């Protein structure tokens, strides 16, 4: 096991417990700034960690812009003094009014949101103008994932013009998330991005030629981060999220996302040894994300030749030929495969520094509502 993960005294860590390694988090942030080509080209997504303390570590590294998915996440980030927050999610229903209340609550922060449909644009304009507020709106561009966004073309131009002339709204630029680009081969991933971004660059040029402001272009996630970081486009901002904690899923599939080390682990304990070759751990899917298939939800460290047999809410059962070496209470460390939803399952993380537990950090934005 990586010596960075060793903890001198684990007797006060309840299991299953989420562990944040502070020095490794700092190292990952520094690597992200380096890869982006400067802190000003980085807008990391806070959905991965949802903690004020990591936002502050990023600010110490010069990162002044953040991306999030919920109003609660936006409020958490703004409460740390961040001056620029993008809610990268189309707001509908009463969330439009919540945004109008959030803006005056944090006057130091410039908020922005996404839109991809006339109905959404009108709802935002109605809520913001009624509250005598203004917000930047980025047009969400669909580059192939078909989750949200509009394809680059005539409709996109019309929507951007609609944003520009709507009361309470400012045309804030373009947003393109390409989470479907998970080709493990770097050259193939790079070629796919080149093909998909060509029309978006053409759209940006067309908007500028019409005299419309396009102050920023927010693009990408963690797997495509190293490729987007090479683009020399005015206003370009890379928005990886997972990199700050990293995980086994990206680490095992994308070796080109280099220099990042898993900084969030799970401490689990053996609770039973029901057969000579079986171990039952207190690591159910209430403690580690269940979206990867069974058997791929985490990587157990220092347990050789194990096979996952089953997992329930509070149990993870594995088979290994060395099961008899373990007794109830023995500890095992695990790297989550998908760290973002894993973090959201925990109310706090134990913070490890220099091999010692130095405190806990609240996963503050795991809830949908803070105060707004």
C-alpha positions, -999 to +999 in steps of 0.1 A: +000+000+000+012+035-008+029+047+024+010+080+021-021+061+031-008+047+064-024+061+096-007+057+129-039+055+150-072+044+135-090+037+168-112+067+165-122+062+129-157+048+126-161+025+097-170+026+070-152+059+070-143+083+043-107+095+044-093+127+028-055+129+025-048+166+027-013+166+013-024+145-017-053+169-023-029+198-024-007+179-048-036+171-071-047+208-072-012+219-080-010+194-109-044+206-122-032+242-123+000+231-140-019+210-166-044+238-173-016+263-180-025+285-151-051+289-124-070+314-145-078+286-171-092+263-144-129+261-132-130+229-112-163+212-105-171+210-068-195+181-071-166+157-064-159+169-029-187+193-018-165+207+010-156+242+019-121+232+030-111+219-005-126+251-021-103+271+002-073+249-007-080+256-044-083+293-037-049+292-020-036+278-053-050+308-072-082+292-084-109+319-084-136+303-105-157+272-097-183+251-113-212+233-096-245+215-103-268+226-075-278+258-058-266+243-025-232+237-040-232+273-054-240+287-020-213+266-003-187+279-027-198+315-025-197+312+013-160+306+010-155+340-007-152+327-043-158+355-067-171+335-097-195+305-096-211+287-126-241+266-119-237+242-148-272+229-148-304+242-165-326+258-137-363+252-139-394+257-116-388+274-082-350+270-086-352+302-108-365+321-078-340+305-055-312+318-078-327+353-076-325+351-038-290+336-039-274+365-059-281+393-034-271+371-005-235+369-018-229+403-035-191+396-038-198+367-061-207+368-098-230+338-106-237+323-139-260+295-151-268+274-182-297+275-206-306+254-237-343+262-244-365+292-249-388+282-220-359+280-196-345+314-208-379+330-203-383+315-168-349+328-158-356+363-172-389+365-154-375+355-120-343+377-123-360+408-136-388+405-111-362+405-083-342+433-100-312+410-104-290+400-133-271+368-140-248+356-167-262+328-188-240+304-208-256+286-237-252+248-231-239+231-263-245+195-270-214+180-285-226+144-286-237+132-251-273+142-257-280+148-221-285+186-221-277+213-246-284+224-281-264+214-312-242+242-326-259+258-355-287+283-364-309+274-333-279+279-310-274+314-325-311+323-321-310+311-284-279+331-277-294+362-292-325+356-270-303+354-239-286+387-249-318+406-253-337+391-223-342+413-192-322+402-162-298+381-183-264+387-197-249+365-225-221+348-207-205+325-232-206+289-242-205+256-222-197+222-237-194+191-215-182+160-233-187+133-206-193+107-233-157+109-245-142+081-225-121+064-252-092+048-234-069+054-263-056+090-261-053+094-298-089+083-304-102+106-276-083+135-291-096+129-326-132+127-312-128+160-294-113+177-325-143+166-346-169+176-320-154+210-311-150+222-347-186+233-350-185+249-315-155+271-325-174+280-357-204+290-336-183+311-313-169+329-344-204+335-358-216+350-325-186+373-323-192+384-359-228+394-349-213+416-322-224+394-294-201+390-264-186+355-258-165+361-227-159+325-218-159+290-231-162+264-204-153+229-216-147+193-207-144+171-177-116+150-162-109+125-190-107+152-216-090+178-194-054+171-208-067+176-243-087+208-238-058+223-218-039+224-250-064+247-268-054+283-272-088+300-272-096+333-255-118+328-224-113+290-224-118+274-190-112+237-182-137+222-157-124+189-144-139+177-111-127+142-102-090+152-104-090+169-070-096+135-052-090+112-082-103+076-081-098+041-093-122+044-122-103+072-140-069+061-127-073+026-142-087+037-176-069+070-184-032+068-177-027+100-197-045+119-170-011+117-153+002+131-120-030+127-100-031+103-070-062+090-053-066+113-023-099+099-009-100+063+005-124+043+025-115+025+057-135-007+062-134-034+088-139-071+087-172-079+105-174-116+098-155-146+083-185-168+074-164-195+056-127-203+054-124-183+021-149-155+027-147-121+044-176-098+051-167-061+053-188-032+065-186-015+031-221-017+017-235+005-011-245+030+015-208+038+018-194+034-017-211+043-050-231+015-065-232+029-101-202+008-113-211-029-117-208-053-088-171-062-084-159-029-097-171-005-071-138-002-052-103-015-052-093-033-019-057-026-011-034-054+001-060-081-004-047-104-031-067-125-055-101-115-041-135-118-058-166-098-049-194-122-041-222-099-032-229-064-018-259-052+002-266-019+020-242-025+048-222-056+036-195-063+011-187-101+008-154-112-009-137-144-014-099-147-011-076-177-005-060-158+025-093-151+043-082-170+074-055-144+080-082-119+089-102-116+121-133-095+129-121-059+134-092-061+110-089-030+088-087-028+050-084+003+029-103+007-004-101+032-033-136+040-046-141+036-083-164+065-086-155+090-059-180+118-066-212+099-055-192+080-029-184+113-011-220+123-012-229+092+009-209+105+039-217+134+062-180+140+070-145+129+060-116+122+083-087+144+073-053+127+073-021+147+074+014+133+081-001+099+090-024+113+116-061+121+118-061+159+122-098+165+121-130+161+101-144+181+071-182+183+066-195+173+032-215+205+034-232+204+000-244+168+000-278+183+009-299+200-017-307+231+004-284+251+027-301+284+035-315+296+002 
